[in-house]
Amino acid sequence: MNAGSRLSGRVAIVTGGGHGIGRAYCHALASQGAGLVVAEIDAEAARKTAEDLMEFGHDALGISTDVSLADSVGEMVARATEHFGHVDVLVNNAAVFASVPMSRTPIEDISVDEWDRMMAVNLRGMFLVSRAVVPGMKERRWGRIINISSGRALSNSANSIHYVTSKAGVLGFTRTLAREVGAFGITVNAIAPGSTLSEDNPSDEIIQMRSNRVEARAIPRLQVPEDLIGAVVFFASDDAAFITGQTLVVDGGATMH
């Protein structure tokens, strides 16, 4: 995305911002003038992404964060506020899926521990980070919360019931929070990506799995992180000031609703 000023003076947190799609979100938001907080469980990836952004002249802060832990989230938001003064945009991207592996197996083979971990990151993490930034957004009477769901939440997918359930929960979370905070100038929307080739070094198995989804799309090609950044920048900007509680599917037309 070309450099611009749509987000000049804004500050954004991207959870899971050190890898794949999350890293692409960071670069896209920064390219439009936003200061960036890279909140990432992988401390080295957080540091490296922030350094890359700073090399391009952007203000960025990499913070090792486990979104499933309230103390970790609280420390991250406190450091972000100390550094930047405020938080305007939150992209709830952290999830168990690619960089944090998950089982692809029938329900009877999914352990309780894995189910709980999925919900802890994909749903409780979203709740904890949103809860931490909303008070400041209310005070400033401006905010953008962008939750990353999945096209699977609107269709179906065998052997990943824990993942699909968590991503369907994102949609309910989005609509409810949008209703709750709209009067304070805060919008809350969701993006539902299709299967995206987001891994840094994808295996042949991953490439084949992503390629298998191509035929179902109206636009028949592999989806890459750059296909999603326009939607994130739009929802983060003033252009989307009167849009809230919505889910935008970005999957090349595999899911139409």
N, C-alpha and C positions, 0 to 999 in steps of 0.2 A: 504494500500500500504506500502510495506517495506521501511524503511529509506534508503535514497540514497543521491547522490550528483549531480543529473542532473541539478539542479537549484542553485547550490552553488554560493553565491554572488549576486544572482538576488533578486529583490524586486517586489512583486506582490500586486496589489489592487484587491480585490474581492468585487464588489458591491452586496448588499443583502447577505453579507457573514455571517450573524449572525444566520440564520435559515436553516434547511433542506439541500437542495443540495448545497447552497452557503457555508454553514459551512463545508460540506464534501470537497468542493474544497479547502477551506483554509487549512484544515488538510493535504490534499494530496500534495499541493504545498509546505507547510512547511516541510513535511516529506522528500522532495527532496532538502532541503537546502535553500529555499527562505524565505526572510523576508516578513511578511504579514501585509497588511493594511486591516482591516475588516471595510468596509464602509457600514453602515447599518442604516436605518431610526429608528430602535428600538435601542435606546442608550444602554439599559441594555443588549440586546443580543450581541451588538458589544463588550461591555466591557467583558462579560462572555466568548465569543469565544476567544478573545485576551488573557484573563487570562488562559484559557485552553491550548492554544498554548504555552504560556510561561512556564506553568507547565511541558511541555514536552521538555523544553529547547530551544524553538524557539523564535526569536525576532518578536514581534507582537505589533500592535497598533490598538486599536478599536476606531473608530470615528463615531459619530452620523452624518449621512449624508442623506439629501433628494436630490436624483440625479436629480429631476425635477427642482431644483433651482440653478441657476448659482453661486450665492454667496456661497451656501453650498458646492457645488462641488469645487469651487476655494479654499475655506478654507481647505477642506479635502486634496486636492493635495498639498497645501502649507505645511500643517502639516506633510504629508507623506514625502515630500522632505526634510523638516527640520530634521526629525528624521532619515531617511535612506540615504539622499543625492541624491537619484534619484529614478525613477520608471521604471522598465523594462517590466513588464507584467501587462496587464489589463484584468480582466475577467468581462465583462459586463453582470452580472447575475440578477441584481435588476429588478423586474417586478411585475406588478399587476396580481396576480393569486392565490397563496395559502396563504401566510402570510398577503397579502393585498387582501381582498376578492373582487370578481367580480360577477356580475349577470350572470346567465346562462339562457338567455331568448331571444325570437325573437327580431328582429331588432326594431320593433315598440315600444317595451317596454324598450329599452335601452335609458337612459336619455343622453342629450347632455353633462351634467357634467361628467357622467361616461365615455363616449367616450373620452372626453378631458383628463380626469385623466389617462386613459389607455395609450393614446398617449404620455402624458407628462412623464410618468415613463418609459414605454417600448421603446420609440423612442427618445424623447427629452433628457431623461436621458443618453441614450447611446451616443448621439451626444455631450452632455455637458462634460461628463467625458473623452471621446476620445479626444475632442478638447483640454482639459486641459493637457493631458499627452503627446500628439503627439510632441509638441515643444521640450521637453526634450529628447524624444526618437530620434528625428531627430538629435539633437545635439550630442548624443552618438552614433548615427548610428546603433542602435540596439533596437528592440522592438517587443513585441508580444501582439496583441490585439485579444481576444477571445470573440466572441459575442454569447450569448445563445438565440437561436431561439426556434423552436418547430416543432416536426413532423407534427403538424396540419397545418403548413404553406405549407407543401408539399402534403397534402391530402385534408381533409375538415372536418368541424365539425359544426353542426347546433347549433344555440343558443349561439354563442360566437363570433359573427362577429367582434366585437371590438378587442378581443384578437388575433384572427387569422390574422386579417389585420395588427396589430402591429408586430406580429412575422414574417409575410411575408415581412414587411418593413425592418426587421433586415437583411434579405438576400440581398436586394439591397444595403443597407448601407455597408454591409461587402464587397461586390464586388467592389463598387465604392471607398471606402477608401483604399482597397488593391491596386488598380491601382494607387492611388494618392501618397502613401507613400512607395511603394516597393523599389524605388531607394535609400531610406535612410536606408535600412536594416531592415525595419519594416514589419512584416507579419500580416495579418488580416484574420482570419478564423471564421467560425461559427460552432456551434454544435446544432443539432436539436434532443433533447431528446424525447422519447416517454412518455406516461403517467407514472409518477414516484411517488411511495409512499414516499413522501418527508416530510409530515407533522410530527411535533413532537408528537402529540397525535391525530392521525386520527380518525374521527368519523366512525361509521359503514357505513354511506352513502358514505364517501370518499373511504373507503376500497372496498366497492361494486363497485363503479365507476371505480377504478383502476383495480379491478379483471375482470370487463367486457371487458377490452382491451386484456386480456391474449390470448384468442382464435385466435386473428388476427395475432399473432406473430409466426415466425418460431421457436423461443425459447419460449415455452409456460409457462411463469411464470411472477410474478409481477416484475416490474422494481424498483430498489432501487438506492439511490444516489451513492453507490459504483460502480454501473455499468458505471458511467459517468466520474469518476476521471481519468481513464487512458487516455481518449481523451484530457482532459484539460492539463494534465502534458505533453503529447506528443506535443500538439500545442505550449506549453510554452517553450519547450526545443529546443536545437540546432538540434535535430533530424528532426524537421519540418522546417528547415531554407529555404528550396526551395519550400515550399507549401504555397500558399496564395490565397485568394479569394474563398476558397472552403467551402462547407458545409458537415459536417460529420453527418450522421443520426445514432443515437444510440438508437435503440428502439426494439432490439431483432428480427429484420427482419419483422416488421409490414409494413414498407415502404421500398421498394427496388427501386433504380433508378440508 
